[in-house]
């Protein structure tokens, strides 16, 4: 080939022309895909369609700007945003009814919105990894990108989205193989806790760390000086300084992420009570209980440490009260099983792991010193209706009746006819946990696929019926009285 190379200006012109054309094509395709999903009927709640509309409107307006208004210098950033929002479409597609525990999603989302704020919306979708997680917030991410470009019609974007343009959209993921296991989905309380704890981290954690930083630095410096790096004496002071700085960063990260996980655990048991504790106990059994926070990239606290914190928070429900007949016969096996968790938490292997390293020792010393204040401030972010923790001993008589319904093969959604109050999401989950543990105690071989399937279907139907009852119960009663 004897072709002459492009000049710099010719190459730039070619690059811009093809890039602009391809970005326009991809954005149009994305906008159409997202728009089509808005008219899909098989979503368990309106939230997936809200995210689909956000993606569709954003992609459509960006595609229109590819003609002339988007300058060449911004095409690289547009391509970056396109790559981000394209991946968000999978959250919508995976949130369809056949892939989710759809019967409980509306009642669960109502509780999560109550905790995070009325303008919060939650997509629930499966993930192939065995983990629960939350991502978002999508609308503010898009808005942050788009507001940087003077040429982008932000007012048109807001107008097309309507009042929801400043809403918050999150996606909660659950393990795909646990789709029907509604009892384990009590872990959703932990995930919504991330929204509140992130607010605390951005303000109070930063201030608390700044106040204690010099106090934390001293033992780290002492440790490094006692164990100096094997370098030329000429560079020893510099090497020590670098190691101290690195370990201070690691200590801050371990403290921050440790605080986040522990506070989310606390909020989970605060909102959902012993259901969240039971879900965490079962979930943790798959893993080692005493892994150092420094193993891996997320600085997770050891499971034993986490369970101990949750057990302490749930102590009022784990103590007997003969005067009020608690725990009653229907839930006694459940309480007994949870008390095994106290014996589990009595071990100190996790503490030994934490104390064995100066980074985790100082990080968890910081957590302990500020725990009470942090816990109070985070729970104070909850609305009045959730300000008090859910306590089983305050509902044990009602829960006993729901357990009896499960024994009879009836969904645990109400105590009486529609004229009564429906069982709450928390009531239904905790009744299911108590029933399950009681069945296992009576017959250790209990737990065939058929037995689990029946339990899960009853609980899912109970959640669905409870939601319908709470939303339209008065109207149904009125119609029945007319007839």
Secondary structure, 3 states (H helix, E strand, C coil): CCCCCCCHHHHHHHHHHHHHHHHHHHHHHHHHHHHHHHCCCCECCCHHHHHHHHHHHHHHHHHHHCCCCCCHHHHHHHHHHHHHHHHHHHHHHCCEHHHCCHHHHHHHHHHHHHHHCCCEEEEEEEECCCCCEEEECHHHHHHHHHCCCCCCCHHHHHHHHHHHHHCEEEEEEEEHHHCCCCCHHHHHHHHHHHHHHHHHHHHHHHHHHHHHHHHHHHHHHHHHHHCCCCCCHHHHHHHHHHHHHHHHHHHHHHHHHHHHHHHHHHHHHHHHCHHHHHHHHHHHCCCCCCCCCCCCCCCCCCHHHHHHHHHHHCHHHHCCEHHHCECCHHHHHHHHHHHHHHHHHCCCHHHHHHHCCHHHHHHHHHHHHHHHHHHHHHHCCCCHHHCCCCCHHHCHHHHHHHHHHHHCCCCCCECCCCCCCECCHHHHHHHHHHHHHHHHHHCCCCCCHHHHHHHHHHHHHHHHHHHHHHHHHHHHHHHHHHC
